[in-house]
Amino acid sequence: MELEQGQILKFLEQRHLFRDIHTEEIEEIAPFFFTVSVPKGASIHARGNLGKSLFFVYQGKIEVYYKSGKNSTFFEQKEFGDHFGETVILDDHPHDSDITALEDSVLLVLDANNTEALFEQFPEIALALKVINRSKKKASFYDFDWMADDEIIYFISTKHNLGLIRRIFKPIFFAIASITLFVLALLFLDVNTYTNLIFGVAISFSILWLIWEMIDWRNDYYIITNHRIISTQQVLFFNSTRHEVPISTIHATKVDRTYWGRVFDYGDVDIQTMTISSSLAMGYIPNPDQFTAIVEELVFRLKETSRTDWSYAAKQTIRQTIGLEPDSKIELPITVPIPDPEPKTPFKLFKTRQVVGDEIIYRKHWFVIIKKIWWQLLGLLAILLVTFRNSLEIPSGSVGGSIDLQALIMNSTVASLILIGILVYQWIDYRNEIYKVTKDTIVDIEKKPLGFQKEKTAPIEKIQSIQVDRTGIIRVVFNFGSVKIHVADDVLEFREVQNPSQVQRDIFIRKQQQSALNIKEDAERSRSMMSEFIKAYHEETQNGKESSQQTSEELKYDN
């Protein structure tokens, strides 16, 4: 497949790397790209290869493997619009991965000589590639268990260093003040053991505070993948929050910079969705223009991919309807993810996640019920101990002793029944509050024993953003928290669920499934309507020809 210059020009204009380059300049660059068709399974680059060309995926899908010893470890996939080869160019070392075509693919290639000339003429392209390259290297060190299997990380970064400077200013100031006061005390006061201890604690506290701020700063990330934008914030042992917005729900991006932000290239980015409550605000983002350029390209890609798939299906439908053999099987290349299976556990009574057919059912963490019933259990234990102790003190064999023993047993039984009744009520209440994720809906069911039942339902396709919160050391240690799902102007909250990251992953996969199903149904509807239209057109055309032929024969007969 050989691409025309117009197609290459349009493709390059849509890439974020060329965002700040004028169309006239891209027209000069486009002729230096050439097209390479790669069949499925073919090798593009092998580990140790010295090639320094820059590749763009125009069609198909590419897999990149990083080798470790004798085994190949999958690292990432490349799809329409993605590029690769920049690591070899920027770091000036051989390829450290095997790159093969997962599907029949078409690549746009810029060879080594032209790549160097491109970077010299347009250093902003080299700068953008360096940002991507840094993110790629950083992403290789992390294994986010909440990510989907087919997700590609395009950008990952902590907050800008100036954000760290602002955070460490207070502990540094406190340390300097403590050291200064200690020196003054040594010079002008009688210093004793207690004075040394006080200043030692103050200085040690400021140092630990400084270390804390630096570690905590490194735990906050901004991530862009091919499916969503993510902001993660974690305070060591105390709080963990993740807020994400699917690419399909993004309406606009907004960048705000201060004077220093313009000088040091950082800013605040607002990812806007349908509602303000589901939008994602992120501060101190380094390279904010690059960040928003990647987001905008991904939004455009999603629309372009849908349009291309529809156009392809339409062409195949027309060929089939008019009696021509289709080029290939009429089917959109949709990958439908599968939710994770139900974990195996010997304690089914405390199971907090169940997969029943197409439904995934969640219950609150076992800590919630323990928190509610601990005092009933403690009360029952106390009644048992008191009853046993007092029964030993009651004299046996006397009428009064028998009466006292009967009264003790009766009182203990009544108190125990009351506590057991409360305990059973709390247990039923705990088991009745469930959350569900089905193929197309999310459900929050709250049912009180002998009381009201409240059920809240929302369609998965309307989800605007998802937020995961684990607040407090207990929630962080025992891994439970809340998942807030923003749906239009409403919020559904799955409270105190076990492993909220897993719940978020399940919801995200369901949303992908629903999106794939909607695309398929829309395509089927469009193909059906188009087929009916073409058939009607042919019928009317045929009727018109027959009517015209009949009229001509009548005129001929009259003459």
GULUMDREN-218538 format. One record per residue (C-alpha): x, y, z. Coordinates in steps of 0.5 Angstrom, whole numbers, padded with zeros to 4 digits. Example, Ala and Ser with C-alpha at 12.3 -4.5 7.8 and 13.67 -1.06 7.14 Angstrom:
2
x, y, z
0025, -0009, 0016
0027, -0002, 0014
end
This chain:
559
x, y, z
0000, 0000, 0000
0003, 0007, -0002
0001, 0013, 0001
0000, 0019, -0003
0003, 0026, -0001
-0004, 0029, 0001
-0005, 0023, 0006
0002, 0023, 0009
0001, 0031, 0010
-0006, 0030, 0013
-0003, 0024, 0018
0003, 0029, 0020
-0002, 0035, 0021
-0006, 0031, 0026
0000, 0028, 0030
0002, 0032, 0037
0009, 0032, 0035
0008, 0037, 0029
0003, 0041, 0033
0007, 0048, 0033
0009, 0047, 0026
0006, 0051, 0020
0002, 0047, 0015
0007, 0050, 0009
0013, 0047, 0013
0010, 0040, 0014
0009, 0040, 0006
0016, 0041, 0006
0017, 0035, 0011
0012, 0030, 0008
0016, 0028, 0002
0022, 0025, 0006
0017, 0020, 0009
0016, 0014, 0005
0011, 0008, 0006
0013, 0001, 0008
0008, -0005, 0009
0009, -0010, 0014
0005, -0017, 0014
0003, -0020, 0020
0008, -0023, 0024
0014, -0020, 0021
0020, -0017, 0024
0021, -0009, 0024
0027, -0009, 0028
0031, -0014, 0033
0035, -0013, 0039
0042, -0010, 0038
0040, -0007, 0031
0043, 0000, 0030
0038, 0003, 0025
0036, 0010, 0027
0029, 0011, 0023
0023, 0014, 0026
0017, 0010, 0025
0009, 0012, 0025
0004, 0007, 0025
-0001, 0009, 0020
-0005, 0002, 0020
-0005, -0004, 0024
-0002, -0006, 0030
0005, -0007, 0033
0008, -0010, 0039
0014, -0009, 0043
0018, -0014, 0047
0024, -0012, 0052
0028, -0019, 0053
0030, -0021, 0059
0035, -0027, 0059
0032, -0032, 0055
0025, -0030, 0056
0021, -0024, 0052
0017, -0020, 0057
0012, -0016, 0053
0012, -0008, 0054
0007, -0004, 0050
0003, -0004, 0044
0003, 0001, 0038
-0003, 0003, 0034
-0006, 0008, 0029
-0002, 0015, 0030
0003, 0012, 0035
0011, 0013, 0034
0017, 0009, 0035
0025, 0009, 0034
0026, 0015, 0038
0029, 0012, 0044
0035, 0009, 0039
0035, 0016, 0036
0035, 0020, 0043
0040, 0016, 0047
0044, 0014, 0041
0044, 0006, 0043
0042, 0000, 0039
0035, -0003, 0040
0034, -0006, 0046
0027, -0009, 0044
0024, -0014, 0039
0019, -0010, 0035
0014, -0014, 0030
0008, -0013, 0027
0002, -0016, 0031
-0003, -0015, 0024
-0002, -0013, 0017
0001, -0006, 0018
0003, 0000, 0014
0008, 0005, 0017
0011, 0012, 0015
0018, 0012, 0016
0023, 0018, 0016
0030, 0015, 0015
0036, 0017, 0020
0039, 0022, 0016
0033, 0026, 0015
0031, 0025, 0022
0037, 0029, 0024
0036, 0034, 0019
0028, 0035, 0022
0031, 0035, 0029
0036, 0041, 0027
0031, 0045, 0024
0025, 0044, 0029
0028, 0043, 0036
0021, 0043, 0039
0020, 0036, 0035
0026, 0033, 0039
0024, 0036, 0045
0017, 0033, 0045
0020, 0026, 0043
0024, 0027, 0050
0018, 0028, 0054
0015, 0022, 0051
0022, 0018, 0052
0022, 0020, 0059
0015, 0018, 0060
0016, 0011, 0057
0023, 0010, 0061
0019, 0012, 0068
0013, 0007, 0066
0017, 0001, 0065
0019, 0001, 0072
0011, 0001, 0075
0006, -0005, 0074
-0001, -0001, 0075
-0005, -0007, 0077
-0011, -0003, 0076
-0010, -0002, 0068
-0013, -0006, 0063
-0008, -0011, 0059
-0009, -0007, 0052
-0007, 0000, 0055
-0001, 0004, 0053
0002, 0010, 0057
0004, 0016, 0053
0005, 0021, 0059
0007, 0020, 0066
0010, 0025, 0071
0010, 0028, 0078
0009, 0035, 0079
0014, 0040, 0077
0020, 0041, 0081
0017, 0048, 0083
0012, 0044, 0087
0017, 0040, 0091
0021, 0047, 0092
0014, 0050, 0095
0013, 0044, 0099
0020, 0043, 0102
0020, 0051, 0104
0017, 0050, 0111
0021, 0044, 0113
0028, 0047, 0111
0026, 0054, 0114
0024, 0050, 0121
0031, 0047, 0120
0035, 0053, 0119
0031, 0057, 0125
0032, 0051, 0130
0040, 0051, 0128
0040, 0058, 0129
0037, 0058, 0135
0041, 0052, 0138
0047, 0056, 0136
0045, 0062, 0139
0044, 0058, 0145
0051, 0056, 0145
0053, 0063, 0145
0049, 0066, 0150
0046, 0061, 0154
0048, 0056, 0159
0046, 0050, 0155
0044, 0043, 0159
0042, 0036, 0157
0035, 0038, 0156
0036, 0044, 0152
0041, 0039, 0147
0035, 0034, 0147
0030, 0040, 0145
0034, 0042, 0140
0036, 0035, 0137
0029, 0033, 0137
0027, 0040, 0133
0032, 0039, 0128
0031, 0031, 0127
0023, 0033, 0126
0025, 0038, 0121
0030, 0033, 0117
0024, 0028, 0118
0019, 0033, 0115
0023, 0034, 0109
0024, 0027, 0107
0017, 0026, 0108
0015, 0031, 0103
0020, 0029, 0098
0018, 0022, 0098
0010, 0024, 0098
0011, 0029, 0093
0014, 0023, 0088
0008, 0019, 0090
0003, 0023, 0086
0003, 0022, 0078
-0001, 0025, 0072
-0002, 0019, 0067
-0004, 0019, 0060
-0006, 0013, 0057
-0010, 0011, 0050
-0016, 0010, 0054
-0016, 0015, 0060
-0013, 0021, 0064
-0011, 0019, 0071
-0009, 0023, 0077
-0006, 0019, 0083
-0005, 0022, 0090
-0002, 0018, 0095
0000, 0021, 0102
0004, 0015, 0106
0000, 0010, 0110
-0006, 0015, 0110
-0009, 0017, 0104
-0009, 0014, 0097
-0014, 0017, 0091
-0014, 0016, 0084
-0019, 0020, 0079
-0019, 0018, 0072
-0023, 0021, 0066
-0024, 0017, 0060
-0022, 0019, 0053
-0029, 0019, 0050
-0032, 0023, 0055
-0027, 0029, 0054
-0030, 0036, 0052
-0025, 0040, 0052
-0018, 0042, 0055
-0016, 0048, 0059
-0009, 0051, 0061
-0007, 0056, 0066
0000, 0059, 0067
0003, 0064, 0072
0009, 0068, 0070
0013, 0063, 0073
0009, 0058, 0070
0011, 0061, 0063
0018, 0062, 0065
0019, 0054, 0068
0014, 0051, 0063
0009, 0048, 0068
0002, 0050, 0069
-0005, 0048, 0071
-0009, 0043, 0066
-0017, 0042, 0067
-0020, 0036, 0063
-0027, 0038, 0062
-0033, 0033, 0061
-0040, 0034, 0061
-0041, 0036, 0068
-0036, 0041, 0073
-0036, 0035, 0078
-0033, 0030, 0074
-0028, 0034, 0071
-0021, 0033, 0073
-0016, 0039, 0075
-0009, 0038, 0075
-0004, 0043, 0078
0004, 0044, 0077
0004, 0039, 0070
0011, 0040, 0067
0010, 0041, 0059
0003, 0043, 0060
0003, 0044, 0052
0005, 0037, 0051
0001, 0034, 0056
-0006, 0038, 0052
-0003, 0036, 0045
-0003, 0029, 0047
-0010, 0029, 0050
-0013, 0033, 0044
-0009, 0028, 0039
-0012, 0022, 0043
-0019, 0025, 0043
-0019, 0026, 0035
-0016, 0019, 0034
-0022, 0016, 0037
-0027, 0020, 0033
-0022, 0019, 0027
-0022, 0011, 0028
-0030, 0011, 0029
-0031, 0015, 0022
-0025, 0010, 0019
-0029, 0004, 0021
-0036, 0006, 0019
-0033, 0008, 0012
-0030, 0001, 0011
-0036, -0002, 0013
-0040, 0002, 0009
-0036, 0000, 0003
-0036, -0007, 0004
-0044, -0007, 0005
-0045, -0003, -0002
-0040, -0008, -0005
-0044, -0014, -0002
-0051, -0011, -0003
-0050, -0010, -0011
-0047, -0017, -0012
-0040, -0016, -0011
-0035, -0020, -0007
-0033, -0016, -0001
-0025, -0015, 0000
-0026, -0019, 0007
-0030, -0021, 0012
-0035, -0015, 0014
-0033, -0014, 0021
-0031, -0008, 0025
-0024, -0010, 0029
-0026, -0009, 0036
-0023, -0012, 0042
-0028, -0013, 0047
-0024, -0014, 0054
-0026, -0019, 0059
-0027, -0018, 0067
-0022, -0021, 0072
-0025, -0028, 0074
-0028, -0029, 0081
-0022, -0030, 0086
-0022, -0036, 0090
-0023, -0036, 0098
-0024, -0041, 0103
-0028, -0036, 0107
-0035, -0035, 0102
-0038, -0032, 0108
-0034, -0026, 0108
-0033, -0026, 0100
-0033, -0019, 0098
-0033, -0020, 0090
-0037, -0025, 0086
-0038, -0026, 0079
-0045, -0029, 0077
-0046, -0029, 0070
-0046, -0022, 0067
-0046, -0019, 0074
-0041, -0017, 0079
-0043, -0016, 0086
-0039, -0013, 0091
-0040, -0012, 0099
-0037, -0008, 0104
-0030, -0010, 0107
-0031, -0014, 0113
-0028, -0009, 0117
-0035, -0005, 0117
-0038, -0011, 0120
-0033, -0012, 0125
-0034, -0005, 0127
-0041, -0005, 0128
-0041, -0012, 0132
-0035, -0012, 0136
-0039, -0009, 0142
-0044, -0014, 0142
-0039, -0020, 0141
-0035, -0017, 0147
-0042, -0016, 0151
-0043, -0023, 0150
-0036, -0025, 0152
-0037, -0021, 0158
-0044, -0024, 0160
-0041, -0031, 0159
-0035, -0029, 0164
-0040, -0026, 0169
-0045, -0031, 0169
-0039, -0037, 0170
-0036, -0033, 0176
-0043, -0031, 0179
-0045, -0038, 0178
-0039, -0041, 0182
-0040, -0036, 0188
-0048, -0038, 0189
-0048, -0044, 0194
-0051, -0050, 0192
-0056, -0055, 0195
-0060, -0049, 0198
-0067, -0046, 0196
-0064, -0039, 0196
-0058, -0041, 0192
-0063, -0045, 0186
-0067, -0039, 0186
-0061, -0034, 0185
-0058, -0039, 0180
-0065, -0039, 0176
-0065, -0031, 0176
-0058, -0031, 0174
-0059, -0035, 0168
-0065, -0032, 0166
-0062, -0025, 0166
-0056, -0027, 0162
-0061, -0031, 0157
-0065, -0025, 0156
-0059, -0020, 0155
-0055, -0025, 0151
-0062, -0026, 0146
-0062, -0018, 0146
-0055, -0018, 0144
-0055, -0023, 0139
-0062, -0020, 0136
-0058, -0014, 0135
-0052, -0018, 0132
-0056, -0021, 0127
-0060, -0015, 0125
-0053, -0012, 0124
-0051, -0018, 0120
-0057, -0018, 0115
-0056, -0010, 0114
-0049, -0011, 0112
-0051, -0017, 0107
-0057, -0013, 0104
-0052, -0007, 0102
-0049, -0009, 0095
-0047, -0006, 0089
-0047, -0009, 0082
-0044, -0008, 0076
-0048, -0011, 0070
-0046, -0011, 0062
-0050, -0004, 0062
-0051, -0001, 0068
-0048, 0000, 0075
-0053, -0001, 0081
-0053, 0001, 0089
-0058, -0003, 0093
-0059, -0001, 0100
-0064, -0005, 0104
-0066, -0005, 0111
-0068, -0011, 0115
-0076, -0010, 0116
-0075, -0003, 0113
-0074, 0001, 0107
-0070, -0001, 0100
-0067, 0004, 0096
-0064, 0002, 0089
-0060, 0007, 0085
-0058, 0005, 0078
-0054, 0009, 0072
-0052, 0007, 0065
-0045, 0005, 0064
-0045, 0009, 0058
-0046, 0015, 0061
-0040, 0015, 0066
-0036, 0021, 0066
-0031, 0020, 0071
-0029, 0015, 0076
-0025, 0017, 0083
-0022, 0012, 0088
-0021, 0014, 0095
-0018, 0010, 0101
-0017, 0015, 0107
-0014, 0014, 0113
-0009, 0009, 0115
-0014, 0003, 0116
-0016, 0003, 0109
-0010, 0004, 0106
-0007, -0002, 0110
-0013, -0007, 0109
-0014, -0004, 0102
-0021, -0002, 0102
-0025, 0005, 0101
-0030, 0008, 0096
-0031, 0009, 0089
-0034, 0015, 0086
-0038, 0014, 0079
-0040, 0021, 0076
-0045, 0020, 0072
-0048, 0026, 0068
-0050, 0031, 0074
-0051, 0025, 0079
-0046, 0021, 0083
-0046, 0014, 0085
-0041, 0012, 0091
-0039, 0004, 0092
-0037, 0005, 0100
-0032, 0002, 0104
-0031, -0004, 0098
-0025, -0009, 0098
-0020, -0007, 0093
-0023, -0001, 0090
-0018, -0001, 0085
-0021, -0008, 0083
-0028, -0005, 0083
-0025, 0001, 0079
-0022, -0004, 0074
-0028, -0008, 0073
-0033, -0001, 0072
-0027, 0001, 0067
-0027, -0006, 0063
-0035, -0006, 0063
-0035, 0001, 0060
-0030, -0001, 0054
-0035, -0007, 0053
-0041, -0003, 0053
-0037, 0002, 0048
-0035, -0004, 0043
-0042, -0006, 0043
-0045, 0001, 0042
-0040, 0001, 0036
-0042, -0005, 0033
-0050, -0004, 0034
-0049, 0003, 0031
-0045, 0000, 0025
-0050, -0006, 0024
-0056, -0001, 0024
-0052, 0004, 0019
-0051, -0002, 0015
-0058, -0005, 0015
-0060, 0002, 0013
-0055, 0003, 0008
-0057, -0004, 0005
-0064, -0002, 0005
-0063, 0005, 0002
-0059, 0001, -0004
-0064, -0004, -0005
-0069, 0001, -0006
-0065, 0005, -0010
-0064, -0001, -0015
-0071, -0002, -0015
-0073, 0005, -0017
-0068, 0005, -0022
-0070, -0001, -0025
-0078, 0001, -0025
-0076, 0007, -0028
-0072, 0004, -0034
-0078, -0001, -0035
-0083, 0005, -0035
-0079, 0009, -0040
-0078, 0002, -0044
-0085, 0001, -0044
-0087, 0009, -0046
-0082, 0008, -0052
-0085, 0002, -0054
-0092, 0005, -0054
-0090, 0011, -0058
-0087, 0007, -0063
-0093, 0003, -0064
-0097, 0009, -0064
-0093, 0012, -0070
end
